[in-house]
Amino acid sequence: MASPARARGDDGHVLLVVSPSSRSSCSYRRHSRHNLHGPARLVSVWLWFALVLVVLCSLRVGSASAASGSGLDVSESAHFTACLTAKADDVRQSEDVQTAIFARQNPSNCATQKFLICDSKGGGDQGTGSRYYFLSRCIGKAFGLNRVAVLDPKQSGTHLMTSPFLPWTNCTLGDAKKSKQPITFHSISTQPSKDGVKGAIIPPQYEHKGYFWWKAQEIAYVLRPTPATAKELKEKMRKLGWTNGNSDSDRVHGMQVRRTDKVAGKLKESDAHPVAFYERHLEAIARGANPPRWHDSSPERTLRTFIASDDAAVKREAATLKVATSLPFEAAPKRTIGKFNGRAMKDALDILLLSHTDLYVFAYSSGFAAMALLLKLQRDGFCANFASVDRGKREWPKIMLYGDGGGTGIPRNTPLASKLCHTVYEKKPPRMKDAEHVQFMASGGPPVSEWQGRPCLVRLIPMQPGRSEKNGGTIISRCLC
């Protein structure tokens, strides 16, 4: 078979194009052979060629069958290879930008630098996720101005919250105050809106990558674990039997079930859902993944799942799951600013553990869940299988900015879009039973050939008729490889 040629699409991803003139591996040419004497010898030679042909064709059918079982057909194999290439490119680019941020934040001589002092005051009852969203904006602002970002220590709760992670810089607040013309950036109050996105900051040199991509880089930098945190994370994973292997027995999937003040009272931004509702979404992305993590012949409770939640009742519900097996976990206390002492490490480990899961289900209205998602995507080359049980919140970059935008009050093809995935906004689906809804989420969307050469598909699905939820709707992401 001819070797595939490489070409680069408009979005910068490498595509593999197989020439239509390529011959099938099941075709063959008739070769002459010396010393063919008599009908018996001729029959023997033809039987030999027939046997070789049968073997070659059976191998091709076998490979096609395997590809089909993983959600692909033979014609899509080039897309699969292109997906691997795109993921590798995005991982390399992420490593490069993290190196650039670190170099900017850790100069060899702090006395010669210009500084941006990051003011962390304000925000009222913000939880961990919201506070990190705003604080990380200081990294982008300082990077774009060629300054070093230094966190103002006025709010002790913020420093307790960030203690499990590495310092932003080797410079001090004292260095900043001694420097020429330091500027103070109010990370919470300074929130201009553009194209339906509030508070977007992208350094000029990375504007072409879009807001979703850059926000993930900010989060990845501020959530670098200290050696002590990394050691505790490794020990936690060891105790859970979490190896990050590629077999079903090694994989661990994630659920972040946010409740308490997120689903009730004046801070309500989403509806409370039973853990079984999250499980349906987990089964859907498990069925639609490539290769599938779940299918009809799978034994029950094979999806090993780590659950993070702020509601103790989730432990009781988790014991009744049908396709997922919950790993041991403890619910976190209510997440409010100013009371992080003794809880900062718990929060840090939950975020890091969720970011290492294979399939991930969450409510994007939770900033805590959003941090884990962006950290996961940044590490995995911006291609992952995940599901959000709601449409998200106003601060974090809308998931549709993962693609071309649109569908959530954001113009399609806005310059802020990262265009990492092909995104579609679907029509309201009909009322379905649970099993039908799982199948719809697992198998819907356009075929791979219509993904515009991108390695993943994101579908925003409106609520079914008869449902009434705050911020309702479902977002499903499928990675091709």
N, C-alpha and C positions, 0 to 999 in steps of 0.2 A: 504494500500500500504506500502511496506517495507520502512523503513527509509533509506535515502541515506547515503552511507559511505563516509568518507572524505579521500582524498589522496593528496599528494603534488607532483606536476609535477616537471620536470627538471628545469623549470624556477623559481621555488619557489612559484608559485601561487597555491592556494588550489583548487582542483577539487572535485566535487561531483559526485560520481559514483553510479548509481542506479542498483541494482542487477537484472540481466535478469530474475531471478526466481520470481520477485515481481508479485503479483497477481493484476489484474485489479480491480479498484473500482467498476466496473459493474458486477463482478462475485459474486456469493453468494453460501452459503451452505444451504442445506435443513435441517431444524430442526424439530424434532417431537414436538408435543404439546399434553398436557394432555386433556382428555375429548373431543376428536373428535368423535362425534356421528352423523352419518348420512351424506348423500351426500351434503345436504345444508351447513352444517358446514364446510365440506371439501372444497367446492367451495368458501366459504367466506374467508377461510384462504389463499387459492391460489390467490384470487383476491387481498388480502392485500399485499401478497409478491410481486405480479406483480406491484402494485402501488408503493411500495418502490423501486423496481428495476428501474422503469421508472424514478422516481425522481432522483435517484443516477446517472443514465446514462445521464440524461439531464444536471445535474450539471457538469459532466465531459466534455460533449460536449461543454457546455457554456464556461468552463475555457479554453478548447482547442481553441475555436473560438476566445476568447479574446487574447490568446497568439499568434495565427496566425495573428490577426489584428495588432499586435505590431511588426510583422516581425519575430516571433518565431513560431515553432511548438512544440508539446508536448515533442518530443524527445530532444529538446534543452533547456528544463526548467532547467536542472541541470547546463548547461553552464551559464544561467542567474544568478542563485544563486551563482555560482563560481565567476562570474563577480563582484557581490556585495561584496563578501569576499575579492577579490583581491584589489578593490578600498579602502575598509576599512583598509586593511593592508598597502597600500601605503600612505594613509593619516596619519596613526600612525607613519610610518617610517619618513615621512616628518616632523611631529611634533617633533620627537626625534632629528633629525639632526638640526632643527632650534634651539632647546634648547641647543644643543652642540655648535653651532656656537656662539650663544649669550653668553654662559658661557666663551668661549675662548676670545671673543672680549670685555668682561666686567668683568675683574678680580677684586677681592676685594682690591688688592694692585698693582697699576700700577708701583710702584718703583722697583718691583722685576721681571718685565716682559722683554721678548725680543720682539723687534718690527720689523715690515716691513713697511717702508714708501712708500706709493702708489703715484707714480709720474703720474700726469694726463696731463702732457704737450704733445703737438703733436696732430696729427690727422687732421689738416687742417680744412676742411669744414664738419667734422663729425656732424651728428645730434644727437638728444637725444638718440635714440636706440643704435647707434653704440658706443657712448661714454659710456653708461651704460654697454654694453657688455664688453668693455675693463676694465673699472674700477672694475667691479665685479670679474674679474680674481684675483685681489689682495686678496679678501676674501679666495678664494680657495688656493692660494699660501701660504698665512700666516697660514691658518689652517693646511695645510700639514707640515709646518715647526714648528708648535707649537709656533707661534708668534702672536702678536696682530697687525692687519692692521690699519694704521692711514693714513688718506687722507692728502696729501700735499696741503696747501692752496694757492700755487703759482698762480693757474689759477682761477680767481674769477668767471668766467662763470660756471665752474664745480660746485662750491659751491652754486651758484644761482640755478642751475639745480637740485641739490640734496636737497635744502632747504625744500620742502614739505614732506620729508621723515626723519625718525629718524636717529640720528647720528650712525655711525658704532660702536663706542666704547665710553666708559666713560673716556678713557685716552686721552691725548693731544699730539700734536706734540712736545711740550716741554718735556713731559715724554719720548718720543721716543728718542730725541736728548741727553737726560741725561743718557740713558740706555747704557749697554755694547754692543758694536758692532751691532748697528742697520743696517739693509740693506735697500737699495732703490731698488724698483722694478718698472721698466719702463713698465707700463701695456700695452702700445700700441706697442712699438718696439720689445718686447720680444715675438715672435710668432713662436715657432718651429712647424713643421708639422709632422704628423704621420698618416699613413693609410688614406691619403687624407683629413685629418682634420687639420685645421690651428689654432694654439693657444689653444689647449685643455689642461686644467689643472684640474686634479682630485686628491684630497688628497689620499694617499695610502690606508687609511682605508675604502674608499668608491669606489675604483677602480672597484669592482665587480658590482656596480650599473650602470656603464657606464657614458658617457659624457653628454648625453641629460638629464638624471635624475639629475646629479650634477649641471649642469648649471642652471636648474630650481631652485635648492636650493639657489644658489648664488643670483639669481634675486629676489627670495622671501625675502631674508634677506635685501638686499639693498633697496627694495621698500616697507618697512614697514612704513605706513603713520603715521605722527605725529597726536596727538589728534586734532589739528586744521584742518588738511587735512581730517581726518576721519569724523569730524563733517560736513565739507563742502560736502564730498561725500554722507553722509547720507541725507543731505538736498537736494542735487541735485537729488538723486534717489526718494525722496518723491515728489518733484515737477513734476517729470516725471511719477509718478504713478507706480514706479518700486518696486515690492514687493518680487521678487524672489520666487514666489509661483510655484506650479506644474501644474496649469491650463493654458490653452491657453491664457486666458485674463491676467494672471499674468506674464507669461514668457516674457522676453525681449531678443532679439537676437542682434548680433553685426556685423557691417561691418567697416573695416578700409580701406579707399580708399586713398592710398598714390599717390600723383602726383608731381607737380612742378619739382624740380631738380632730383627726383628719375626717372623720365620718359623722361627727355630731357637734352641736354647739355653734358658736359664732365663727369658728375656723373651718367649718365643714367645706370640703372641696370635692368630695366623692361619696359614693354610697358604700356601705358595708356589704361584703359578699361572704358567703360561707366558703370554707376552704375547698369544699367539693366543686365550687364554681371555678376556682383557680385550677383545680385538678383537670377539669374538662379542657381548659385551655392548654394545659401541659400535655394531655393526651393528643390534642389536635396537632401541636407543633412536633410531637414525637412521631406521629404518623406521617407528617409532611416533610420531615427532615430527610437529608440525603447523607448517609443511608438512614432508613427509618429506625427510630429507637423503640417503636411500638407498632405492632400489627395484630391482626386478629388471632394469630396462633401464639402470641406471646403469653406466657403464664401470668397469672394475676400478681399485682404488686411488685412488678419488676423495675419500675422507675424509682431508683433510690434518690430521695429528695431531701435537700437541706432547706428548712423553713426558718425565716427570720420574721419576727413579729413583735409588736408592742402590746399584744393582748394575750393574757395567759389562757383564755378560753380556746385559743387555737390549738393547744396541745391535745385537748380532748377531741376536737374535731379531726385532727390529723390521724388519730387512731382508727378512724372509720373509713379512710380512703380506700379505693378499690384498685386502682392501677399504680398507685404510688406507695412507696414505703418511706415513712418519715424517719430521718436520722434523729438521734437525740438532740434536743435543743431547749433553751430556756428563753422565755419571752423577756424583752427588755422593758425597763420602766418607761413611763411617759417621756417623750423626747421634747423637752423645752429648754430654752437657752438659760444659761446661768447656773445650771445644776449638773455639770458634767463630771464632777469629782467622783471617782469610783465607777463611772459608767463609760468613760471615754474609750477604754480598751474594748469593752463589750461592743460598742458601736463600731469601732474600727475593724474588729474581727468579723462582725456580721457583713459589713460592706465588702471587705476583702474576700470573704468566703463566697458571697453571692457572685462576685466578679469572676470567680474561678469555676463557676458551674457550667455545665454543658448547655442544656436548655434552661431558659429563664422566664418565669411568669411573675408579673408584678403589677402594681398600679402606678402609672407614670405621674399621677398627681402627687405622689410622694417624692420629695427631693432626695430622700434616703435611697429609694429604689433607683432614681435617675442617676445618682452617683455611681452605683454599682454597675448600671448598664453602660454608661460612658467609659468607665474603667475597663469593663469587659471588652467592649468594642475596640477601644484603643489597643488593647493587648492582642486581640484576635484578628487584626487586619480589617476592622469595620465590616465584618460579615458574620452574622450570628442568627440563630433561631431563637426568637423570643416572642412573647405576647404580653401586651398591656391590656388590663381589663377596663381601662378608661382612656380618655384622650389626652391626659396630661394637665399641667398647670401653666399659668401665664409666664412664670419666670424662666423655666428651663426651655432650651430650644425645642420647638415642636419636632416630634419624630419625623414628620413629613419633610423637614429640612434635611433629613438623612438622604432624601432624594431631591426632587425638583421643587418641593414646596406644594402649596395648594391644599384645599380640603379643610383647613382649620383657620380660616381668616388670613392666610398668608398667600400672596400672589404666587402663581406657578412661575417657575424660572426666575425667581428673585435672585439678585446677586448674592444674597445671604445663604442660598441653598448649597449644600455640599455635594449633591449629585453623586453620592456613593452607591445608591440603590435605585432601582426603578420603583416608583411609587404610583399607586392607583387608589382613587377614592371611589368606593363601590356604592351602588344604589342600596336603598334600604332592603334588607333581605326579608323574605316572608317569615311568618311565625313558624318555628321549628321545634321539634322535640329535642331533648338533650343530645341523643345519639346523632340525630341529623345535623345539629349545630356543630358537633365535633367534626363530622365528615366534611361539612361545608368549609370550616376554617382550615382543615387539613389539605383539601384538594382544590380549593378555589383559586381564582386569579388567572392571568394570561399564561400561555405556555412559555417556556424558557426562551424560545426563539424570539419572543416579543419583549424581552427585558432590556432592550436597547444596549446589549453588550455588557450589562452590569452584572456583578456576581450575586446580587440579592434582590428580593422583591419585598416591598412593604405595602400592606393593604390596610386602609382605614375603612372599617366596616361599621355603618351606623347601627343603632339599636334596632332590635326586632319590634314589630308592631305590638302594642300592649305593654311595653316596658317604659317606665318613667324613672330615669336616674339622673342625678346631677353629674354632669361631665360624662355621660354615658357613651358607649361605643367601644369597639375593640380594635386594637392595632396588632397585626400579625406580621412578623418578619421571617422570611425563609432564605437561608444561605444555600447556594448551589453546591458548595463543596465544604 
